[in-house]
């Protein structure tokens, strides 16, 4: 088995494990809020007011996932790209790399 196949198998396994834990957590939680008639703006403000820690953890997790993708696809340094991703948002990294590829 090549290292690429091992990485792909491991990432698939971790993704399935993460999804299983999230679905289990949602299914067993008793604190489900009814947000029926609220707008998206109200929901976002609610999340910011009551769950800023979850939002911050989610943001960093998404940044690190995109950094891993960039590292594998574009052969970039993981530490540098992860710091840039967290500071400048993950989407800006894709634009920076796209401009670098056009210059080459």
C-alpha distance (Angstrom), angle and dihedral (degrees) to the residues before:
residue distance angle dihedral
X1 . . .
X2 3.80 . .
X3 3.79 121.8 .
X4 3.82 89.1 -111.5
X5 3.81 91.4 56.7
X6 3.81 91.1 45.7
X7 3.82 90.5 51.8
X8 3.79 91.7 47.3
X9 3.80 92.3 48.7
X10 3.80 92.2 47.1
X11 3.81 93.3 48.1
X12 3.81 91.1 48.7
X13 3.79 90.4 49.8
X14 3.81 91.9 49.5
X15 3.80 91.2 47.6
X16 3.80 91.9 52.2
X17 3.80 91.3 46.2
X18 3.81 91.2 50.1
X19 3.81 92.6 48.7
X20 3.80 90.8 48.1
X21 3.80 92.0 52.0
X22 3.82 92.1 47.6
X23 3.80 93.2 49.0
X24 3.81 90.7 46.7
X25 3.81 91.4 49.1
X26 3.78 93.0 50.0
X27 3.79 92.0 45.8
X28 3.79 95.2 51.3
X29 3.79 97.9 41.5
X30 3.79 117.0 107.4
X31 3.79 96.2 -169.6
X32 3.79 99.3 81.3
X33 3.80 111.1 151.3
X34 3.79 122.2 -145.4
X35 3.80 105.5 -128.2
X36 3.80 94.1 169.5
X37 3.80 105.0 139.3
X38 3.80 98.9 24.4
X39 3.77 122.1 113.1
X40 3.78 124.4 -124.6
X41 3.81 89.5 -103.9
X42 3.82 90.7 55.5
X43 3.79 91.1 49.2
X44 3.81 92.2 50.2
X45 3.80 91.7 49.5
X46 3.81 89.6 47.7
X47 3.80 91.1 53.1
X48 3.81 92.3 46.8
X49 3.81 92.4 49.0
X50 3.80 99.1 45.0
X51 3.83 106.3 22.7
X52 3.82 110.6 33.7
X53 3.81 91.5 136.9
X54 3.80 92.6 56.7
X55 3.80 90.6 47.8
X56 3.81 92.2 50.4
X57 3.80 93.1 47.5
X58 3.81 90.5 47.7
X59 3.80 91.6 49.6
X60 3.81 93.2 51.4
X61 3.82 91.2 45.3
X62 3.80 92.0 52.0
X63 3.82 90.4 47.0
X64 3.79 91.6 52.7
X65 3.81 92.3 47.1
X66 3.80 91.5 53.0
X67 3.80 89.3 45.4
X68 3.79 89.9 55.6
X69 3.79 90.2 50.9
X70 3.80 91.5 49.9
X71 3.79 91.4 47.7
X72 3.79 92.8 53.3
X73 3.79 97.7 40.5
X74 3.81 101.7 39.3
X75 3.84 99.9 26.0
X76 3.81 93.2 -122.9
X77 3.82 129.8 157.1
X78 3.82 108.0 -87.9
X79 3.81 97.5 -147.5
X80 3.81 94.9 49.6
X81 3.79 94.1 44.5
X82 3.82 92.4 46.1
X83 3.80 92.2 53.8
X84 3.81 91.1 46.7
X85 3.78 90.5 47.2
X86 3.81 94.2 51.9
X87 3.80 93.3 44.9
X88 3.81 100.9 40.6
X89 3.85 101.0 26.6
X90 3.79 124.4 -101.7
X91 3.80 96.2 -93.4
X92 3.80 93.0 60.0
X93 3.81 89.9 59.2
X94 3.79 90.6 60.6
X95 3.82 90.8 52.1
X96 3.81 92.3 47.3
X97 3.80 91.3 51.5
X98 3.80 91.5 45.9
X99 3.81 90.7 54.6
X100 3.82 90.8 47.7
X101 3.81 90.7 53.2
X102 3.81 91.8 51.1
X103 3.82 90.8 51.9
X104 3.84 92.8 54.4
